[in-house]
Amino acid sequence: MEINVLKLVGQRIRTLRKEREMSQELLGEKGGFHYSYIGQIERGEKNISLLNLAKIASALDVSLSQLFTYVDEEEKRTETEADLQEILSTLRYQKPDQVRMVRNVVREILVEHDRYSTD
């Protein structure tokens, strides 16, 4: 059972890293680790400490809890959840004013859609 947890957390770290288009080397550099250690974590071979998990979360620019919000298998994700995750990944590194602009555009699209779909 504990090995399963290591693999799930490792897979989650790999997913977050790839969403940010980071290499293992870059994640290791940002977190203060050797890239081979990152690989071992992602494969579930290392029982990583909470302090190191916190460093990795910081390097990935996520909260510590987000490292544990994994889905057992990618196929359990709905198409909508996958689309939302892609949108979030795209917006994550944009400037705040750009994110607000996108939010406002989405709201307007939905309002217009609701207006026409009820008539």
N, C-alpha and C positions, 0 to 999 in steps of 0.2 A: 504494500500500500504506500509506504513512504517513497518508494522509487517512482511510483506513478505521479505523486505530487511533484517530485523533482523534474520529471519530464514535462508535466503540464506547465509549471512555472517557466521552465526553459523554453518551451514552445511559445509561451506568451511573450517572453523577452525577445525571442527571434522575430515574432510577428510585429511587435512594436518597433524593433530596430529596422526591419525591412520597410515598414510603412513610412519611416522617416528617411529611407534611402541611405542608411548608415551601414558602413562595413563593420565587421567585428573589430577591426583595427581602430576605427574611429570611436566606436563605443568604448572600447578598452581605454583609449587615450583620454576620453572625456571623463571616464569613471576612475581612472588611475589603476587600470588592470592591464595585464598582458592579453593580447588578442586570443591566445590559445586558451586562457582561463575562461574567456567569454564563450568560446566554442564548447568547452566542457560543461559550462552551465547550461547552454542552449540544448545540449544533448542529454541533459539530466544526469551527468556523471559526477557533478559536484554538489555537495550539500552546503549551499551558500549561507553565510551568516546574515542576520537581519541588517547589520551595518553595511555589508556589501550590497544587499538588495536595495537599501536606501540610496547608496551611491549610484547604482545602475538606474534606479527610478529617476534620480536627479539628472543623470546624463541623458536619459530618454525624454526628459521634460514631462514626466507623468507623476501622479501621486503614487505612493507606495501601494495603496490599495488596488490601483489599476494593474499591478503585476499579478494580482490574484483574481482578476475578473476575466478569467479565461473561459473559453467554451471547450468542452471536451473534444469535440471534433469540428472542423470548419464546416462540415456539411450541415451542422445543426443551426448555422446562421441562416436567417431568412434572406431573401434577396433584398428586401428593404433595409435590413440591418447592415448588410454588406455595402449597399449604396450610401447609407448614412455614414458609415465608417470611412468610406472613400472621401465623402464631402468633408468630414471633420479633418481627415489627414491633409487634405488640400488646403483647408483654411487655417490650420494650426500655426503656420509660420507667417501668416499675413499680418499686416498692420491692423491695429484695432479699428481704424476708420474703414478699412476695406471689409473687415468682417461685418461691421454694422451695415455697410452698404449692401452686402450680400443678403443679410438678414432682412433688410427692408424690401429688397427686390423679391425675395421669396414670399414675404407677407403679401405684397401687392399681387403676385401671381396667384396665390391661394385665394385672396379676396375676390379677384376677377373670376377665377374658376368657380367659386361658390356662387357668385352672382349669376353666372350664366347657366350653371347646372340646376338651379332651383326654378328657373323660368320654363 
